[in-house]
Amino acid sequence: MKKSRSGCSSPSCSRKTATLLLVTLIVLMVSCSSALYMPTAGQQTESASLEQMLEGRKLYVKKCGSCHALILPEKHTKPEWERYLNEMQQKASIDNTEKEQILKYLTRGN
């Protein structure tokens, strides 16, 4: 059996490494999603209800976070988020209603 770069050559060592990588990925995803703001009633706007923004957050974490690290909403402007959502809509299997809810969340209803 060939020795890997890490010095790990047994199947159990490979499983341990894979498990460690999986746990690290899960911790990173959970810590990032908890850093995202949680909409509150005071953040409702004429164009976005609290329920829409909460659903948008849930969709953002589920649909976008399933493939890559989540970006904090304040890191981009509304036009930038619109462009990103349009680019990713088909890949992430996001319908138009979901896209609008995600956008409402990312732009704090504006």
N, CA, C and O atoms as CSV, one atom per row, in Angstrom:
chain,resi,resn,atom,element,x,y,z
A,1,MET,N,N,0.842,-1.176,0.000
A,1,MET,CA,C,0.000,0.000,0.000
A,1,MET,C,C,0.888,1.241,0.000
A,1,MET,O,O,1.878,1.309,0.730
A,2,LYS,N,N,0.536,2.185,-0.799
A,2,LYS,CA,C,1.313,3.402,-0.947
A,2,LYS,C,C,1.038,4.359,0.208
A,2,LYS,O,O,-0.109,4.522,0.625
A,3,LYS,N,N,2.075,4.981,0.717
A,3,LYS,CA,C,1.939,5.935,1.810
A,3,LYS,C,C,1.560,7.303,1.251
A,3,LYS,O,O,2.170,7.766,0.288
A,4,SER,N,N,0.558,7.957,1.845
A,4,SER,CA,C,0.147,9.279,1.375
A,4,SER,C,C,1.073,10.352,1.916
A,4,SER,O,O,1.916,10.077,2.770
A,5,ARG,N,N,0.922,11.579,1.421
A,5,ARG,CA,C,1.744,12.692,1.886
A,5,ARG,C,C,1.658,12.897,3.393
A,5,ARG,O,O,2.639,13.274,4.033
A,6,SER,N,N,0.494,12.649,3.947
A,6,SER,CA,C,0.320,12.867,5.382
A,6,SER,C,C,0.931,11.746,6.215
A,6,SER,O,O,0.969,11.819,7.443
A,7,GLY,N,N,1.408,10.712,5.531
A,7,GLY,CA,C,1.954,9.572,6.253
A,7,GLY,C,C,0.882,8.563,6.586
A,7,GLY,O,O,1.153,7.553,7.236
A,8,CYS,N,N,-0.327,8.825,6.148
A,8,CYS,CA,C,-1.471,7.961,6.417
A,8,CYS,C,C,-1.576,6.925,5.318
A,8,CYS,O,O,-1.710,7.278,4.146
A,9,SER,N,N,-1.516,5.643,5.677
A,9,SER,CA,C,-1.584,4.607,4.649
A,9,SER,C,C,-2.704,3.611,4.891
A,9,SER,O,O,-2.995,2.798,4.014
A,10,SER,N,N,-3.333,3.648,6.042
A,10,SER,CA,C,-4.370,2.661,6.328
A,10,SER,C,C,-5.752,3.213,5.998
A,10,SER,O,O,-5.963,4.425,6.039
A,11,PRO,N,N,-6.704,2.323,5.667
A,11,PRO,CA,C,-8.072,2.771,5.390
A,11,PRO,C,C,-8.712,3.497,6.582
A,11,PRO,O,O,-9.485,4.435,6.389
A,12,SER,N,N,-8.398,3.074,7.799
A,12,SER,CA,C,-8.990,3.730,8.961
A,12,SER,C,C,-8.458,5.149,9.111
A,12,SER,O,O,-9.186,6.041,9.547
A,13,CYS,N,N,-7.210,5.365,8.757
A,13,CYS,CA,C,-6.627,6.706,8.797
A,13,CYS,C,C,-7.311,7.597,7.762
A,13,CYS,O,O,-7.587,8.763,8.041
A,14,SER,N,N,-7.585,7.065,6.579
A,14,SER,CA,C,-8.278,7.814,5.532
A,14,SER,C,C,-9.689,8.183,5.978
A,14,SER,O,O,-10.149,9.295,5.717
A,15,ARG,N,N,-10.376,7.267,6.644
A,15,ARG,CA,C,-11.728,7.549,7.152
A,15,ARG,C,C,-11.689,8.635,8.211
A,15,ARG,O,O,-12.559,9.506,8.248
A,16,LYS,N,N,-10.682,8.584,9.069
A,16,LYS,CA,C,-10.545,9.610,10.104
A,16,LYS,C,C,-10.312,10.977,9.479
A,16,LYS,O,O,-10.877,11.978,9.921
A,17,THR,N,N,-9.480,11.012,8.452
A,17,THR,CA,C,-9.202,12.272,7.763
A,17,THR,C,C,-10.468,12.804,7.096
A,17,THR,O,O,-10.764,13.996,7.187
A,18,ALA,N,N,-11.208,11.935,6.431
A,18,ALA,CA,C,-12.448,12.343,5.771
A,18,ALA,C,C,-13.457,12.835,6.795
A,18,ALA,O,O,-14.141,13.830,6.554
A,19,THR,N,N,-13.563,12.163,7.923
A,19,THR,CA,C,-14.487,12.574,8.984
A,19,THR,C,C,-14.098,13.931,9.542
A,19,THR,O,O,-14.961,14.777,9.773
A,20,LEU,N,N,-12.817,14.147,9.758
A,20,LEU,CA,C,-12.343,15.430,10.257
A,20,LEU,C,C,-12.664,16.554,9.278
A,20,LEU,O,O,-13.090,17.633,9.690
A,21,LEU,N,N,-12.465,16.310,7.999
A,21,LEU,CA,C,-12.792,17.319,6.987
A,21,LEU,C,C,-14.287,17.616,6.963
A,21,LEU,O,O,-14.681,18.777,6.850
A,22,LEU,N,N,-15.118,16.593,7.067
A,22,LEU,CA,C,-16.568,16.778,7.081
A,22,LEU,C,C,-17.009,17.584,8.295
A,22,LEU,O,O,-17.817,18.503,8.165
A,23,VAL,N,N,-16.491,17.254,9.468
A,23,VAL,CA,C,-16.831,17.981,10.689
A,23,VAL,C,C,-16.395,19.439,10.571
A,23,VAL,O,O,-17.130,20.339,10.977
A,24,THR,N,N,-15.223,19.677,10.026
A,24,THR,CA,C,-14.734,21.046,9.845
A,24,THR,C,C,-15.659,21.827,8.922
A,24,THR,O,O,-15.981,22.981,9.205
A,25,LEU,N,N,-16.086,21.220,7.834
A,25,LEU,CA,C,-17.001,21.866,6.895
A,25,LEU,C,C,-18.326,22.201,7.564
A,25,LEU,O,O,-18.847,23.301,7.381
A,26,ILE,N,N,-18.868,21.288,8.322
A,26,ILE,CA,C,-20.142,21.526,9.011
A,26,ILE,C,C,-20.007,22.661,10.014
A,26,ILE,O,O,-20.885,23.520,10.093
A,27,VAL,N,N,-18.930,22.679,10.774
A,27,VAL,CA,C,-18.705,23.752,11.750
A,27,VAL,C,C,-18.611,25.101,11.048
A,27,VAL,O,O,-19.180,26.086,11.520
A,28,LEU,N,N,-17.909,25.154,9.942
A,28,LEU,CA,C,-17.791,26.403,9.190
A,28,LEU,C,C,-19.148,26.869,8.670
A,28,LEU,O,O,-19.461,28.058,8.740
A,29,MET,N,N,-19.951,25.953,8.153
A,29,MET,CA,C,-21.264,26.325,7.635
A,29,MET,C,C,-22.170,26.834,8.755
A,29,MET,O,O,-22.853,27.844,8.587
A,30,VAL,N,N,-22.182,26.153,9.880
A,30,VAL,CA,C,-23.029,26.554,10.996
A,30,VAL,C,C,-22.569,27.888,11.567
A,30,VAL,O,O,-23.396,28.747,11.872
A,31,SER,N,N,-21.274,28.073,11.713
A,31,SER,CA,C,-20.786,29.328,12.284
A,31,SER,C,C,-21.072,30.493,11.364
A,31,SER,O,O,-21.349,31.594,11.840
A,32,CYS,N,N,-21.013,30.284,10.068
A,32,CYS,CA,C,-21.302,31.368,9.128
A,32,CYS,C,C,-22.788,31.683,9.122
A,32,CYS,O,O,-23.162,32.856,9.112
A,33,SER,N,N,-23.640,30.673,9.128
A,33,SER,CA,C,-25.072,30.954,9.103
A,33,SER,C,C,-25.524,31.644,10.375
A,33,SER,O,O,-26.479,32.420,10.343
A,34,SER,N,N,-24.862,31.383,11.499
A,34,SER,CA,C,-25.240,32.057,12.741
A,34,SER,C,C,-24.757,33.500,12.753
A,34,SER,O,O,-25.276,34.314,13.517
A,35,ALA,N,N,-23.767,33.838,11.916
A,35,ALA,CA,C,-23.286,35.213,11.823
A,35,ALA,C,C,-24.213,36.071,10.967
A,35,ALA,O,O,-24.146,37.299,11.016
A,36,LEU,N,N,-25.072,35.431,10.188
A,36,LEU,CA,C,-26.019,36.167,9.360
A,36,LEU,C,C,-27.068,36.820,10.244
A,36,LEU,O,O,-27.504,36.238,11.237
A,37,TYR,N,N,-27.468,38.027,9.880
A,37,TYR,CA,C,-28.469,38.699,10.688
A,37,TYR,C,C,-29.812,37.985,10.612
A,37,TYR,O,O,-30.132,37.346,9.609
A,38,MET,N,N,-30.585,38.100,11.673
A,38,MET,CA,C,-31.920,37.523,11.734
A,38,MET,C,C,-32.911,38.680,11.652
A,38,MET,O,O,-32.937,39.527,12.545
A,39,PRO,N,N,-33.728,38.734,10.598
A,39,PRO,CA,C,-34.696,39.827,10.478
A,39,PRO,C,C,-35.636,39.896,11.682
A,39,PRO,O,O,-36.010,38.874,12.255
A,40,THR,N,N,-36.004,41.109,12.046
A,40,THR,CA,C,-36.945,41.332,13.145
A,40,THR,C,C,-38.106,42.171,12.632
A,40,THR,O,O,-38.040,42.735,11.540
A,41,ALA,N,N,-39.165,42.249,13.422
A,41,ALA,CA,C,-40.370,42.983,13.028
A,41,ALA,C,C,-40.060,44.437,12.686
A,41,ALA,O,O,-40.698,45.008,11.801
A,42,GLY,N,N,-39.100,45.039,13.364
A,42,GLY,CA,C,-38.756,46.433,13.110
A,42,GLY,C,C,-38.076,46.666,11.770
A,42,GLY,O,O,-37.904,47.811,11.353
A,43,GLN,N,N,-37.687,45.592,11.095
A,43,GLN,CA,C,-37.001,45.724,9.806
A,43,GLN,C,C,-37.936,45.556,8.617
A,43,GLN,O,O,-37.497,45.620,7.469
A,44,GLN,N,N,-39.228,45.339,8.883
A,44,GLN,CA,C,-40.174,45.207,7.786
A,44,GLN,C,C,-40.198,46.485,6.962
A,44,GLN,O,O,-40.018,47.581,7.493
A,45,THR,N,N,-40.418,46.340,5.686
A,45,THR,CA,C,-40.552,47.494,4.805
A,45,THR,C,C,-41.867,47.357,4.046
A,45,THR,O,O,-42.565,46.352,4.181
A,46,GLU,N,N,-42.199,48.353,3.261
A,46,GLU,CA,C,-43.421,48.265,2.460
A,46,GLU,C,C,-43.328,47.129,1.447
A,46,GLU,O,O,-44.343,46.536,1.081
A,47,SER,N,N,-42.127,46.830,1.000
A,47,SER,CA,C,-41.968,45.794,-0.030
A,47,SER,C,C,-41.578,44.424,0.527
A,47,SER,O,O,-41.527,43.450,-0.224
A,48,ALA,N,N,-41.302,44.334,1.832
A,48,ALA,CA,C,-40.884,43.041,2.397
A,48,ALA,C,C,-41.423,42.864,3.806
A,48,ALA,O,O,-41.138,43.654,4.706
A,49,SER,N,N,-42.205,41.811,3.972
A,49,SER,CA,C,-42.711,41.483,5.309
A,49,SER,C,C,-41.643,40.706,6.080
A,49,SER,O,O,-40.690,40.190,5.497
A,50,LEU,N,N,-41.820,40.634,7.384
A,50,LEU,CA,C,-40.911,39.856,8.223
A,50,LEU,C,C,-40.886,38.403,7.762
A,50,LEU,O,O,-39.820,37.793,7.687
A,51,GLU,N,N,-42.058,37.846,7.451
A,51,GLU,CA,C,-42.141,36.459,7.022
A,51,GLU,C,C,-41.355,36.222,5.728
A,51,GLU,O,O,-40.689,35.197,5.581
A,52,GLN,N,N,-41.435,37.180,4.788
A,52,GLN,CA,C,-40.695,37.035,3.532
A,52,GLN,C,C,-39.184,37.072,3.777
A,52,GLN,O,O,-38.436,36.292,3.187
A,53,MET,N,N,-38.743,37.978,4.646
A,53,MET,CA,C,-37.310,38.066,4.916
A,53,MET,C,C,-36.807,36.839,5.665
A,53,MET,O,O,-35.701,36.366,5.399
A,54,LEU,N,N,-37.601,36.316,6.597
A,54,LEU,CA,C,-37.203,35.098,7.312
A,54,LEU,C,C,-37.133,33.910,6.360
A,54,LEU,O,O,-36.212,33.097,6.434
A,55,GLU,N,N,-38.109,33.817,5.471
A,55,GLU,CA,C,-38.092,32.743,4.480
A,55,GLU,C,C,-36.902,32.923,3.543
A,55,GLU,O,O,-36.266,31.942,3.158
A,56,GLY,N,N,-36.595,34.162,3.173
A,56,GLY,CA,C,-35.437,34.443,2.333
A,56,GLY,C,C,-34.142,34.010,2.993
A,56,GLY,O,O,-33.256,33.469,2.332
A,57,ARG,N,N,-34.027,34.246,4.298
A,57,ARG,CA,C,-32.828,33.825,5.028
A,57,ARG,C,C,-32.703,32.304,5.014
A,57,ARG,O,O,-31.628,31.756,4.773
A,58,LYS,N,N,-33.819,31.639,5.276
A,58,LYS,CA,C,-33.816,30.178,5.283
A,58,LYS,C,C,-33.406,29.635,3.912
A,58,LYS,O,O,-32.607,28.702,3.824
A,59,LEU,N,N,-33.952,30.217,2.849
A,59,LEU,CA,C,-33.609,29.791,1.496
A,59,LEU,C,C,-32.145,30.086,1.168
A,59,LEU,O,O,-31.470,29.277,0.532
A,60,TYR,N,N,-31.666,31.239,1.600
A,60,TYR,CA,C,-30.269,31.619,1.348
A,60,TYR,C,C,-29.325,30.596,1.979
A,60,TYR,O,O,-28.376,30.141,1.340
A,61,VAL,N,N,-29.588,30.243,3.223
A,61,VAL,CA,C,-28.745,29.262,3.918
A,61,VAL,C,C,-28.841,27.900,3.231
A,61,VAL,O,O,-27.825,27.242,3.009
A,62,LYS,N,N,-30.061,27.480,2.894
A,62,LYS,CA,C,-30.271,26.151,2.312
A,62,LYS,C,C,-29.765,26.062,0.873
A,62,LYS,O,O,-28.982,25.171,0.545
A,63,LYS,N,N,-30.201,26.964,0.030
A,63,LYS,CA,C,-29.899,26.869,-1.402
A,63,LYS,C,C,-28.479,27.332,-1.729
A,63,LYS,O,O,-27.772,26.672,-2.491
A,64,CYS,N,N,-28.062,28.451,-1.162
A,64,CYS,CA,C,-26.745,29.000,-1.498
A,64,CYS,C,C,-25.648,28.339,-0.665
A,64,CYS,O,O,-24.561,28.051,-1.167
A,65,GLY,N,N,-25.945,28.104,0.602
A,65,GLY,CA,C,-24.954,27.527,1.500
A,65,GLY,C,C,-24.694,26.057,1.259
A,65,GLY,O,O,-23.737,25.504,1.801
A,66,SER,N,N,-25.531,25.408,0.451
A,66,SER,CA,C,-25.298,23.985,0.183
A,66,SER,C,C,-24.123,23.767,-0.756
A,66,SER,O,O,-23.572,22.667,-0.818
A,67,CYS,N,N,-23.734,24.813,-1.491
A,67,CYS,CA,C,-22.624,24.662,-2.453
A,67,CYS,C,C,-21.375,25.468,-2.098
A,67,CYS,O,O,-20.263,25.074,-2.448
A,68,HIS,N,N,-21.552,26.578,-1.416
A,68,HIS,CA,C,-20.381,27.409,-1.119
A,68,HIS,C,C,-20.594,28.207,0.155
A,68,HIS,O,O,-21.692,28.240,0.711
A,69,ALA,N,N,-19.534,28.842,0.602
A,69,ALA,CA,C,-19.603,29.642,1.826
A,69,ALA,C,C,-20.569,30.806,1.627
A,69,ALA,O,O,-20.624,31.410,0.555
A,70,LEU,N,N,-21.321,31.104,2.667
A,70,LEU,CA,C,-22.270,32.211,2.600
A,70,LEU,C,C,-21.554,33.542,2.797
A,70,LEU,O,O,-20.609,33.648,3.577
A,71,ILE,N,N,-22.016,34.531,2.088
A,71,ILE,CA,C,-21.457,35.873,2.167
A,71,ILE,C,C,-22.403,36.719,3.003
A,71,ILE,O,O,-23.619,36.643,2.830
A,72,LEU,N,N,-21.865,37.516,3.897
A,72,LEU,CA,C,-22.713,38.381,4.709
A,72,LEU,C,C,-23.465,39.339,3.802
A,72,LEU,O,O,-22.868,39.906,2.886
A,73,PRO,N,N,-24.756,39.536,4.030
A,73,PRO,CA,C,-25.571,40.377,3.157
A,73,PRO,C,C,-25.020,41.775,2.918
A,73,PRO,O,O,-25.134,42.303,1.811
A,74,GLU,N,N,-24.430,42.375,3.929
A,74,GLU,CA,C,-23.950,43.751,3.793
A,74,GLU,C,C,-22.696,43.876,2.919
A,74,GLU,O,O,-22.243,44.990,2.656
A,75,LYS,N,N,-22.145,42.780,2.479
A,75,LYS,CA,C,-20.926,42.814,1.655
A,75,LYS,C,C,-21.195,43.245,0.210
A,75,LYS,O,O,-20.262,43.581,-0.520
A,76,HIS,N,N,-22.464,43.235,-0.205
A,76,HIS,CA,C,-22.787,43.601,-1.589
A,76,HIS,C,C,-24.001,44.528,-1.632
A,76,HIS,O,O,-24.823,44.556,-0.716
A,77,THR,N,N,-24.082,45.275,-2.716
A,77,THR,CA,C,-25.216,46.178,-2.935
A,77,THR,C,C,-26.376,45.401,-3.558
A,77,THR,O,O,-26.208,44.264,-3.998
A,78,LYS,N,N,-27.541,46.020,-3.591
A,78,LYS,CA,C,-28.700,45.358,-4.196
A,78,LYS,C,C,-28.436,44.979,-5.655
A,78,LYS,O,O,-28.741,43.850,-6.038
A,79,PRO,N,N,-27.878,45.875,-6.492
A,79,PRO,CA,C,-27.604,45.461,-7.879
A,79,PRO,C,C,-26.625,44.280,-7.973
A,79,PRO,O,O,-26.762,43.429,-8.852
A,80,GLU,N,N,-25.657,44.233,-7.085
A,80,GLU,CA,C,-24.719,43.107,-7.091
A,80,GLU,C,C,-25.435,41.814,-6.718
A,80,GLU,O,O,-25.248,40.790,-7.375
A,81,TRP,N,N,-26.257,41.855,-5.664
A,81,TRP,CA,C,-27.000,40.662,-5.257
A,81,TRP,C,C,-27.938,40.214,-6.368
A,81,TRP,O,O,-28.068,39.016,-6.620
A,82,GLU,N,N,-28.594,41.159,-7.036
A,82,GLU,CA,C,-29.494,40.802,-8.142
A,82,GLU,C,C,-28.724,40.061,-9.230
A,82,GLU,O,O,-29.196,39.049,-9.748
A,83,ARG,N,N,-27.545,40.562,-9.574
A,83,ARG,CA,C,-26.725,39.929,-10.603
A,83,ARG,C,C,-26.315,38.515,-10.168
A,83,ARG,O,O,-26.422,37.566,-10.945
A,84,TYR,N,N,-25.850,38.382,-8.929
A,84,TYR,CA,C,-25.425,37.065,-8.435
A,84,TYR,C,C,-26.588,36.077,-8.430
A,84,TYR,O,O,-26.430,34.926,-8.840
A,85,LEU,N,N,-27.742,36.519,-7.972
A,85,LEU,CA,C,-28.907,35.628,-7.928
A,85,LEU,C,C,-29.331,35.219,-9.335
A,85,LEU,O,O,-29.685,34.063,-9.564
A,86,ASN,N,N,-29.297,36.154,-10.272
A,86,ASN,CA,C,-29.633,35.818,-11.657
A,86,ASN,C,C,-28.659,34.791,-12.225
A,86,ASN,O,O,-29.063,33.866,-12.929
A,87,GLU,N,N,-27.374,34.960,-11.916
A,87,GLU,CA,C,-26.351,34.031,-12.410
A,87,GLU,C,C,-26.508,32.634,-11.806
A,87,GLU,O,O,-26.269,31.634,-12.483
A,88,MET,N,N,-26.906,32.565,-10.543
A,88,MET,CA,C,-26.952,31.289,-9.831
A,88,MET,C,C,-28.339,30.637,-9.812
A,88,MET,O,O,-28.470,29.496,-9.370
A,89,GLN,N,N,-29.352,31.326,-10.273
A,89,GLN,CA,C,-30.725,30.839,-10.151
A,89,GLN,C,C,-30.908,29.423,-10.687
A,89,GLN,O,O,-31.454,28.566,-9.992
A,90,GLN,N,N,-30.472,29.176,-11.881
A,90,GLN,CA,C,-30.665,27.856,-12.471
A,90,GLN,C,C,-29.832,26.787,-11.767
A,90,GLN,O,O,-30.330,25.696,-11.490
A,91,LYS,N,N,-28.567,27.094,-11.477
A,91,LYS,CA,C,-27.690,26.112,-10.814
A,91,LYS,C,C,-28.222,25.717,-9.448
A,91,LYS,O,O,-28.125,24.557,-9.049
A,92,ALA,N,N,-28.785,26.685,-8.730
A,92,ALA,CA,C,-29.262,26.431,-7.366
A,92,ALA,C,C,-30.722,25.987,-7.326
A,92,ALA,O,O,-31.284,25.792,-6.248
A,93,SER,N,N,-31.337,25.828,-8.496
A,93,SER,CA,C,-32.756,25.433,-8.586
A,93,SER,C,C,-33.644,26.362,-7.761
A,93,SER,O,O,-34.443,25.917,-6.937
A,94,ILE,N,N,-33.485,27.652,-8.003
A,94,ILE,CA,C,-34.263,28.675,-7.291
A,94,ILE,C,C,-35.310,29.216,-8.257
A,94,ILE,O,O,-34.977,29.690,-9.343
A,95,ASP,N,N,-36.590,29.142,-7.852
A,95,ASP,CA,C,-37.625,29.715,-8.716
A,95,ASP,C,C,-37.693,31.227,-8.486
A,95,ASP,O,O,-37.015,31.752,-7.603
A,96,ASN,N,N,-38.504,31.921,-9.274
A,96,ASN,CA,C,-38.563,33.382,-9.199
A,96,ASN,C,C,-39.047,33.885,-7.848
A,96,ASN,O,O,-38.552,34.898,-7.354
A,97,THR,N,N,-40.000,33.200,-7.249
A,97,THR,CA,C,-40.501,33.598,-5.927
A,97,THR,C,C,-39.407,33.458,-4.880
A,97,THR,O,O,-39.215,34.353,-4.056
A,98,GLU,N,N,-38.695,32.348,-4.909
A,98,GLU,CA,C,-37.596,32.138,-3.962
A,98,GLU,C,C,-36.505,33.177,-4.163
A,98,GLU,O,O,-35.948,33.695,-3.195
A,99,LYS,N,N,-36.200,33.482,-5.419
A,99,LYS,CA,C,-35.170,34.477,-5.718
A,99,LYS,C,C,-35.550,35.829,-5.120
A,99,LYS,O,O,-34.703,36.510,-4.544
A,100,GLU,N,N,-36.806,36.218,-5.250
A,100,GLU,CA,C,-37.261,37.492,-4.690
A,100,GLU,C,C,-37.187,37.490,-3.166
A,100,GLU,O,O,-36.825,38.499,-2.561
A,101,GLN,N,N,-37.529,36.364,-2.542
A,101,GLN,CA,C,-37.451,36.274,-1.079
A,101,GLN,C,C,-36.001,36.354,-0.606
A,101,GLN,O,O,-35.706,37.033,0.378
A,102,ILE,N,N,-35.115,35.678,-1.285
A,102,ILE,CA,C,-33.687,35.738,-0.929
A,102,ILE,C,C,-33.185,37.163,-1.080
A,102,ILE,O,O,-32.469,37.666,-0.214
A,103,LEU,N,N,-33.554,37.814,-2.172
A,103,LEU,CA,C,-33.129,39.195,-2.405
A,103,LEU,C,C,-33.672,40.128,-1.326
A,103,LEU,O,O,-32.960,41.026,-0.877
A,104,LYS,N,N,-34.905,39.931,-0.908
A,104,LYS,CA,C,-35.477,40.762,0.157
A,104,LYS,C,C,-34.687,40.590,1.459
A,104,LYS,O,O,-34.459,41.548,2.197
A,105,TYR,N,N,-34.280,39.355,1.718
A,105,TYR,CA,C,-33.468,39.117,2.908
A,105,TYR,C,C,-32.105,39.803,2.781
A,105,TYR,O,O,-31.678,40.529,3.679
A,106,LEU,N,N,-31.435,39.565,1.661
A,106,LEU,CA,C,-30.082,40.066,1.479
A,106,LEU,C,C,-30.007,41.596,1.476
A,106,LEU,O,O,-28.981,42.171,1.839
A,107,THR,N,N,-31.091,42.248,1.069
A,107,THR,CA,C,-31.105,43.714,0.984
A,107,THR,C,C,-31.929,44.347,2.102
A,107,THR,O,O,-32.279,45.526,2.045
A,108,ARG,N,N,-32.228,43.546,3.114
A,108,ARG,CA,C,-33.021,44.014,4.270
A,108,ARG,C,C,-34.338,44.671,3.848
A,108,ARG,O,O,-34.783,45.661,4.428
A,109,GLY,N,N,-34.933,44.084,2.827
A,109,GLY,CA,C,-36.249,44.525,2.382
A,109,GLY,C,C,-36.236,45.775,1.537
A,109,GLY,O,O,-37.298,46.309,1.218
A,110,ASN,N,N,-35.092,46.247,1.173
A,110,ASN,CA,C,-35.018,47.469,0.357
A,110,ASN,C,C,-34.845,47.139,-1.114
A,110,ASN,O,O,-34.765,48.045,-1.944
